[in-house]
Amino acid sequence: MLIVFLKILVIFLMVGIGFISNKAHVLNGESNKHLVNLMLIITNPALILSSMSNRTPNPKLVNVSITVVIGSIVFFLIVSA
């Protein structure tokens, strides 16, 4: 439970730093847009992958993950048709 709390705390700290820098007019609107994209596209997925790579995979979790991926692919194929 503590590990999950610390991971979420890191995300909230990143958001808080961005909020404070925006209110203090440290960054202009264009810089803000690039930082948000950096956080959403690169930093958060990297944080998720690093938290998942620190432990051994559970076979049940692997099966559920495969099911979710296959279900998502089938869903997107049906919706896009």
Phi, psi and omega in degrees: 000322180295324180295317179297317179300317181294322178295317178291325178299320178299317180296315179295326176295319177298317179295318180297318178297318177295320179296314181295318180293329177290317180292329180275001180057036175286324182244145175274179184297322180293319178295321179300316180298317181292322179291322177296316177298320178300315182292316184285322187270328186246308190290311182295314176298324178295322177295319178295314180296320180292325179289329179280333184279352182274002180221163181283141183288139177274129181303324179293321178295322178296316179297317179294320179297317178297319179297318180295317180296314180296318177297321178294318179297315180296318179301311181293328176292320179291317181293321183281350181280000000 
